[in-house]
Every structure is written in C-alpha cells, then in structure tokens.
C-alpha cells in the first residue's frame, strides 16, 4: 500500500480562546487515513509576547514563517470578531503565498464573518469528514 500524503497545516487560533483549536487538532488526529503536521504555535509553547511592539513584529514574522510552508490554512470562523487583527494578518499572509483557506464554522454557528467568507476557498461545518475532505481537495 502506498504511503499517505502528510498535509502541512496552519490552524489559526487565539491563545486566550483555544478550545476550538484543540478540538480541531483532536478531530484531525483521529481521522482515518489522514496524516498532518501542525505549523501552528499552541498556547503552551508561545514564541513571543504579542503585547509589546517588538512582540507584534516578531509574531508577524513568525506567522509568516509558519504559513509559508503550509499546504493550506484553517480558520475557525467563530474567533474572528474577537481577534480581528491577528486573523486578518493570517488571512493576508495566506493570500500573499496563495495558500487555500478553509473556513470552519463551529458547531451551532450560523453566521460567518464576511472577511472569512470572502477569503475562504471553502466553508465547512464542524465535522471531521468535511474538514479532511476540504484539506485533501484544496491543499497545494
């Protein structure tokens, strides 16, 4: 049997509100016949302090380095309003490198921010199969 492709993913998230992020990681980790590498930085391993001017610049540079090698960028649409600046920065970087963006609507959420709708290659529901199918279909 041939080996499975390993997808390099950047999963957008906020350290302060990361329960959806960890749930997406769990869903992808438990998906059948699916391998991925996570290029995101989790809360337990922050690289810089984003609360300083120097930290903001460092974080933007680090996000650039994380998004550049990714096959696609996953954006959990529910976090957009509270973290508009950082999510828009990640969208801009994904577009800079022509990375497909997969918007994920959290369970029970009906509305998706316009910025996510306009930038996403596809919007999917809170379902492992839908997310994996979109990653396989849209990844570069």
Secondary structure by P-SEA (a helix, b strand, c coil): cbbbbbbbbbbbbbccccaaaaaaaaaaaacccbbbbbccccccccccccccaaaaaaaaaaaaaaaccccbbbbccccccccaaaaaaaaaaaaaabbbbbbbbccccccccaaaaacccccccccaaaaaaaaaaccc
